[in-house]
Amino acid sequence: MKRLVYGLGRSGLGVLGYLRRHGMPAWFYDDALKPEEARRALEMGFELEPEPRPGHYQQVIAAPGVPLNHPRLAALREGGAEVIGEAELVYRHSTTPLIGITGTAGKTSCTLFTAHFLRALGFHAKEGGNIDPPLSSVVDEAEVAVAELSSFQLERTRYFRPRVAVLLLLGVDHLDRHGSLEAYHEAKLKLIQNLTPQDALVYNAQDARIRRAIQGSPAQLYPFEPAANPRETNLNAALQAALAYARIAMREQPERTWPFAPTPENLKPFGQSAPWPEARYEVFARIGRVVFIDDSIATRLDAVRSALEAAPAPIAWVLGGVDKGAPVEELREVVGRRVGLILAIGRDGPRMAQAFQGLAEVVEIREPNGRLALERAVREALERITEGSVLLAPLAASFDQFKDYKERSRAFREVVHALGGQGG
């Protein structure tokens, strides 16, 4: 079979490494090839395809960032190529059991927590996927691999079948990519399309969309209940996922020995030592009676709503970046109750803030440099509030001003500490 890896970056380079380990030759192509990534691909022994030709390849493994309707991909597909993604490739060629986790919010936390619980149970568990590192980089080293899966990754699955599937939330996100809420949810729900009675399905018992979607699923059902804060909610889901996989292992590996009985009572205390992902909702500093909260990863409507409900009021809300197409007006009610000041940054922040005119004071910060924009936002907030919180929950992607949401998080924390913020 002649394969083409379309798009490098973190995922594409991970796929090339996987193909090399499995002895599968391939060519690579990228619309905006970076010299360093090309060098790494060539050093792994792969050849650059200068111009992908329809009919020349039988399989194309596309990076998540390449849209399904990309003209070149469409031409390759029409030429007879099967277009898949990293998750599908890994499923077809590795025997490692997979736990797949998706949802509009909470995927990263739940993935980390699930792998943490599994390691407590004695499994050599590795996490990867949408979270670093790529799933293709860890799957063959693991006894069980826990995969955070985005809609971009799931939309290119066909036969993919996790032993445990976790559905956290079906909210609103990536309408700019998928075109409609229905298409976005359809991509998410491909996670459960191939489950069998031997598999498990962990789901949010309070999400009506999920309850409807799982009707008729042959998998063993494990509901979880959302909690008062995101961490506890995702710990509840991860606990059910780890217990579900443990029960599969007890059935299929009867000779296995356990450090302790895999019960909720025995496993739950390990939640206290579960890792907390970078740039997730955290009160990290204080100036006087104003606390500073970093939730840079909150780019989805539901995650931002949760942050706005949890942060101490009155809130100075740092909003903006590259709009992902969410219906921001759905936040008007919570903004009206809890937000006193909106600090609109980035390319689309001022436009997004227009949805809240009359509900809170809006300060437009049109500084193009991301770090300077955050510094000005903090200064503006401190001039206007003497108590409450300054919350970075941007509801937008970061790549107009930062490399990623982690860099945005670090810049925000550094600015606050430089201006006198005290705390860890």
N, C-alpha and C positions, 0 to 999 in steps of 0.2 A: 504494500500500500504506500502511495506517495502522499506524504503529509506536509502541510504548511502551518506553521505557527504564526498567526496574524496578530501583531501587537506584542511588544515586549513589556517593559516595565516589570513590576514585581511579579505579577502573575505569569507573564510570558516567559520570563527567565526561569521561574520555577518550573514551568512546563518543560522547557528545554532540558533542564537538569534531570527531570523525571524521565524524559524520553531517552536521554543518554544512559541513565542507570538501567533502563529496561531494554537497551539495545535496539531502539526504534529510530531509524534515520528520519530527518525532517529538514525542511528549509524554513527560513524565517523572513518576515516582512513587517515593516512598520511604516505608517503614513508619515510619521515625523520621527525618523530614526535618530536616536541619540548616539553619538560616537562611543561613549563609554559602554552603553548597552550592546551596541554592535560588536565592540571588542570582546566583551564577555561571551557573547553567543558564538563568535568565531573561535575563541579559545576552547569552547566546549566541543568544537568539531562540526558545527553546523554551517551551512552555506546560506548566504544572503540571496533571496529571490528579488531581483530588481524590478520585476513587473509581473505580478500574479496573472496567470493566463487561465481563463475558463476552460475546463476540460483537461487541464494538466494535473490536477490534484484530486485524489479521491476523498481526502478528509482535510478539513480546516479546523484548527483549534484556535478559537478567537478569544482574545483577552476581554474581560468584562467591560472595559471602557469603549469597546467598538460596538456601536448600535447594531441591532438585528437588521435594520433596513439600510445599512451602509451600502452604497452602490457597488463597491468592489466585492463585498461579501455576497450581495444578491447575484452578481454576475457569476461568481464562483459556484454558488448554489445551483444556478440555472445550468451551469456547465457540468453538473453531476456530482459536485462535492457535497459531502455531509459536513455541516457546520455544527460543531459541538464546543463545549467549554471545558475548563480545567476539571470541574467536579465530575463531569461525565467521563472524561478520559481516565481519571483516577479510579472511578468505580469499575470501569471495564477491565482494568489491568492490574489491580491490586486486590489481595484477599483480605486486607485489614477491615474489620467491621467499622462502620461509620455511624456516628451520631450527627444528624443534621439539625441545625438550629436557625430559624429565621423569624422575622417579625419586624414591624415598623420601628420598634424601639426595644432596646435591651439585649440585642444579639451578642454584643461583645461581652458584657457582664455575664450573661448566662453561659456563654461558651467557656469563659475562664472558670466560672464556678463549677460547671459540670465536670471539667477535667480535674479540678481540685478535689471534688468529692470522689471521683473514680480512683485517683491516686491514693486517697485515704483508704479505699477498699482494696488496695493492693494491685490495681491495674497499672500497667505501663501506658498511661494515657498521654496523648499529645494533642494540642489544639492548633488550629490553623484555618486557612480559608480567607474570608474577608478580613479577618484579623491577621496580623503578622504571626508567623511566616505563612507563605502559601500552603494550601493543603498538600500540593504535590511535593513539597519539600519535607514533609513530616510523616506522610501516611505509611511509608514502608519501614519507618523506625518504630512505629507504635504498635502496641497490642490492640488498642482501640483508638481511633482518631475522632476528635470532636471538631466539627466543621461549622464555623459561622458562615452562613450563606446569604448573600444579597439577592435581590430580585434579578440583578444583572447576571449573576452566576446561574441562578435557577432557570432562567428563561431558555438556556441552551442545554438543558438536561432532557434525556429521552428515556433511558432505562434506569437512571439513578435511583437507588433504593437504600436508604439508611436503615439500620436495624432499629434505631430510635429516631423519630422525627419530633421536633419541638416547634409548636406554633405559639408565639408569644403575643402577638397583637396584629390585627389587620387594620391599619390606619391609613393615613394619606402621606404619600411621598413619591418622589421621582416621576411626577406627572409630565415633567419636561422630557423624560426619556420614553415612558410607556404610552403617553398620549391620553390615557383615561384611567380612572380609578379601577375600573373593571379589568383592564389589561395588567395593571400593576398587581392586583390581587391574584389574577390568573397565574402570573409568573411565580408569586410566592407559593401558591398552592401546588405547584409542580413538585414540591418537596414530598407530598404525601400520595402522589398518583400511583406509585408502584408498591405500596406497602402490602404485606401479606398478614395472615393470622399469626405468623411467627414473630412479627415485629410489634413495636410499641409506638403509640402516638400520645405525646404529652401536649396538652392544650389549655389555653386560658378559658376557664369555665365561665367568665363574665363577658367574653367577647361574642356577641350574637352572630357576627359574620363568621367567626370560626366555628361556632356550634353548628351553623347551617352547612358549612363547607365539609365538615367531617361526617355528616350523616351518611351511613352506609359504608364507612371505612371498615375493612376487615381487621384492622390492627387492634391490639389490646389498648384500651383507652386509659390514660392517666391524667385526670384533670388537676389543675392547680388553681389556687385562688390568689388574685392580686392582693398586695398589702398596701400599707399607707405610704410607703416610699419605694422608689425604683429598686434599691438594693435588695430589700426584703422580697419584693415581687420576683426578682430574677433568681434569688436564692431558693424560693419556693419551687420555681420551675426547674432549676438545676437539680434540686433534691429529687424530684420526681423522675427526671431523666436518668440520673445515676442509679436510682433504685430500679427503674424499668430495665436498664441494661444489666444490672446485677441479677435480676430474675431471669433474663434471657441466658446469661452465663451459667446460672445454677441449673437450668434445664439442659443446656447444651454441653456443659463441662462439669458433669457430676463429680469428677475427681478433684476439682479445684478446692484449694484450701483458702480460708478467709481469715483476715486479721481479727475480725469480729463479725457478728451476724449483720447482714445488710438490712437493717431496719431503720425507719425514720428516726427513732429515738437514739440509736447509736450514731447515725450519720449527721444529724442536725447540728451537734456542737462544733463540727468542723467548719460550719459557716462563719464562725467568728474569725477564723484565720484565712478566709477566702480572699484572694487578691482583689484590688480595686483598680480598674483600668484607668490609664492616664486620661486626663481632661474630662472625666465624668463628674457629675454634680458633687462639688466639694467646697465647703467653707474653708478657705485657706488663709485668710488674713482679716485683720480688723484695724480700723482707724477710728478712734473714739467709739461712738455707738453705731458705726456703720460697718457691716460685715461684707466681705467680698467673696463671691461664689463663682467658681469656674465650672461651667458646663459647656465647654467649647464643642464637644461632640454632639450637642443637642441641635441638630439641623432638621429634625422632623417635628411635625406639628404636635404629636402626642408627647414627645419628650419635652418640648418646650412648655406645653401646658402643665405637665407634671412639675417642672422646675418653677414655673410661675406660682403654682399652688404651694410649693414647699418653701420658697424663699421668704424671709421676713419682710413684711411690708412696712413702710412704702418701698417699692422696688424701683431702682434706676436700672432699666433694662437695656443692655447693649445688644442691638439688633442689626443684622445685615451681613453682606458679603455677596455671593452669587446666588440669586433666587433659584430655588429648585422647583418652583411651580405650585407650592402648597397654597390652599385657600386661606390666607392669613386672617381674613375677616372672621373666621371661626373662633379666633382668640379674643374677639372684642369683649365678651362677657367677663373673662378672667382678667383681662387688662383693665377694664373699667373698675373692677373690684380691688385690684392689688397693685397696679403700676401707677406711679406718680410722674415718672420721667422716662422718656425713650431717647436713647442715644443712638442715632442712626449712622452706621458706618458702612464703608465698602461701596462696591459698585451699585448695588440695588437697595441698600438700607433706606435711604431717603424715600424712595418710591414705595417700599414695603410699609414704611411708617405712616404713609398717608391713610391707610386703613383704620388708623387709631386716632385721627385728628378729632379733637373735642373730648377724648377720654383721658388723655395725659399730655403733659407738655412734651413737645418733640424738639430735639436739638439735632440738626443735620450737621454731620462732621464729614466734610468733603475732602479731607486730607488723603491723598493717594497712598502714602506710605502706611502700611498696616500697623507697625509698632507706634508711630507717631499718632495715628488715629486713635488707638487704644489709650495712649497717654492723655490725649485731649479729652477723651470720653470720661476717664477717671477724674480728671481735674474739673470738668463741667459738673459731674455728679457731686463731688465734694463741695462745690460752691452752692449747690441747690438743696442738698439733704444733710441732715445732722443725725439721723437714725434710719434704721431699716437696712437695706442691702443694695449692693451693686452686683447685678447678675449678668454674666456673659452666657447667653443662651441664644445664639445668633440666628437660628432658623434658616441658615443659608450656608452654602459651601464656602470654603476659605480661599480658593485658589486665585482669586483676584488680587489678594494682598499677602498671602502666605503659601508656603509649600503644602501644608495640610493643617487639619484641625489641631494637631499636636503642637505645631509651631505657633499657631494662634494662641493656644493655651499657655505655652511658656512665655510668650511675649506679654500676655495679660498679667501673669503672676509677677514677672520681673518689673513691669511698670508699677504695679501696686506696691511692691516692696521698696522700689526706689523712691516712691512718694511717701513712705513712712508706714506702710502696712506692717503690722506685727502678727506673727503666727507662722505655723508650719507650712 
